[in-house]
Amino acid sequence: MKKLIVLAASLFFAIAATAGEDPETASKQAALSIGVHMGMDIGAAVPWPPGKVMGGENKMKATPRLTPALGLSFTKNLDKRWSLTLEATYKVVELDAKAWVEDQTFVDRNDDPWQWVSFRGTAFTEMSFPMLEFPFYASYTFKNGNDRVFLGGYYARVFNAKFTTTPYKGMLFNVIDGKPDYDHPKGSVSPDNPHTHNFNDAMSKWDVGFLAGYERNIFPRITLSGRFSMGFNDIFQSGKKYLTYSMLHMRGTVAVSYAIIK
């Protein structure tokens, strides 16, 4: 995968460095623009609604793992102000998190049979979402011709997603009638005997959502953009709900684009 990313990045810069602009057509706007882009995503799956886990004494420290996103874009210019864009982008959105939770209720798949338990203490979470994303959005260009805003949606196909959580220091409690039984602890978890749970087999393979962003031309063929994306589909497959809340894809993206045809 790393070799593929390096090769794609090299191709991106080679195209940007060697493609020239015909002086006779520089002032004309093509009906269809084609570009390549490379960027970075910061984000991952976020509990939803946030109040389900972010209230009380819960605390979390997240560390994103940055991986280049690479793709193509096709833009239909409707007039001087409006345009429609379809993109195809491969990206890997990854995050590591350390959290102290007051009450994390989940299905303990290490038990036989599986049962709902509650954990209070410190836990590590690792998540990774390789995906092929297809954004589609409408853009409005301001009078200066360099700044534009855009709004739209996306469909993403997720490949081999990974989601593991490791309670490593704290207490486990049985859940009775939907509430933790704090009077009768089930057991303790220590760094010498962590309680790792792997939910990779329960990950959904798709997502849909909306996006909004801003873009600015920094050179005639090069643009810099930022956007926010939020998914609507739970990262867990239907019928495999191992948490008491949903988790949705959310991320911010910064990208640089080069117009091959403009």
GISULHU-V255948 format. One record per backbone hydrogen bond with DSSP energy under -1.0 kcal/mol. CO is the residue of the C=O (numbers start at 1). NH is the residue of the N-H. E is the energy in kcal/mol with one decimal. If there is no record, write none. Layout:
CO/NH/E, CO/NH/E
This chain:
1/5/-2.3, 2/6/-2.4, 3/7/-2.4, 4/8/-2.6, 5/9/-2.5, 6/10/-2.3, 7/11/-2.1, 8/12/-2.2, 9/13/-2.1, 10/14/-2.1, 11/15/-2.4, 12/16/-2.1, 13/17/-2.0, 14/18/-1.8, 15/19/-2.3, 22/25/-1.3, 25/28/-1.3, 31/77/-2.0, 33/75/-3.2, 34/260/-1.8, 34/261/-2.1, 35/73/-2.4, 36/258/-3.0, 37/71/-2.0, 38/256/-2.7, 39/69/-2.8, 40/254/-2.1, 42/252/-2.6, 44/250/-2.6, 46/248/-2.6, 48/246/-1.7, 49/52/-2.0, 50/53/-1.5, 50/54/-2.4, 55/58/-1.5, 59/100/-2.6, 61/98/-2.5, 63/96/-2.4, 69/39/-2.2, 70/90/-2.9, 71/37/-2.2, 72/88/-2.3, 73/35/-2.3, 74/86/-2.5, 75/33/-3.1, 76/84/-2.4, 81/141/-2.8, 82/78/-1.7, 82/79/-1.7, 83/139/-2.6, 84/76/-3.2, 85/137/-2.1, 86/74/-2.6, 88/72/-2.1, 89/133/-3.4, 90/70/-2.0, 91/131/-3.0, 93/129/-2.2, 94/65/-1.7, 95/127/-2.4, 96/63/-3.6, 97/125/-2.8, 98/61/-2.8, 99/123/-2.7, 100/59/-2.6, 101/121/-1.9, 104/119/-1.9, 106/117/-2.7, 107/109/-1.1, 108/111/-1.1, 115/108/-3.2, 116/175/-1.1, 117/106/-2.4, 118/173/-2.7, 119/104/-2.2, 120/171/-2.5, 121/101/-2.8, 122/168/-2.0, 122/169/-1.4, 123/99/-2.8, 124/166/-3.3, 125/97/-2.7, 126/164/-2.5, 127/95/-2.3, 128/162/-2.8, 129/93/-1.7, 130/159/-3.0, 131/91/-2.5, 132/157/-2.4, 133/89/-2.8, 134/155/-1.2, 135/87/-2.5, 136/153/-2.4, 137/85/-2.6, 138/151/-2.0, 139/83/-1.6, 140/149/-1.8, 142/145/-2.1, 146/217/-2.4, 147/142/-3.1, 148/215/-2.7, 149/140/-2.7, 150/213/-2.3, 151/138/-2.4, 152/211/-2.3, 153/136/-2.9, 154/209/-1.8, 155/134/-3.2, 156/207/-1.8, 157/132/-2.3, 162/128/-2.4, 163/199/-2.8, 164/126/-2.6, 165/197/-2.7, 166/124/-1.9, 167/195/-2.6, 169/122/-2.9, 170/189/-2.8, 171/120/-2.4, 172/186/-2.6, 172/187/-1.5, 173/118/-2.7, 174/181/-2.8, 176/179/-1.6, 179/176/-3.0, 180/182/-1.2, 181/184/-1.2, 187/172/-3.3, 189/170/-2.3, 190/193/-1.5, 197/165/-2.3, 199/202/-1.8, 200/203/-1.3, 202/237/-3.2, 205/158/-2.1, 207/156/-2.8, 208/232/-3.2, 209/154/-2.0, 210/230/-2.2, 211/152/-2.4, 212/228/-2.7, 213/150/-2.1, 214/226/-2.3, 215/148/-2.4, 216/224/-2.7, 221/259/-2.4, 222/218/-2.1, 222/219/-1.9, 223/257/-2.6, 224/216/-2.4, 225/255/-2.3, 226/214/-2.5, 227/253/-2.5, 228/212/-1.8, 229/251/-2.1, 230/210/-2.0, 235/204/-3.9, 237/240/-2.1, 242/107/-1.9, 246/48/-3.0, 247/235/-2.3, 248/46/-3.3, 249/231/-3.4, 250/44/-1.9, 251/229/-2.7, 252/42/-2.6, 253/227/-2.2, 254/40/-2.4, 255/225/-2.7, 256/38/-2.2, 257/223/-1.9, 258/36/-2.4, 261/34/-1.6, 262/30/-1.3
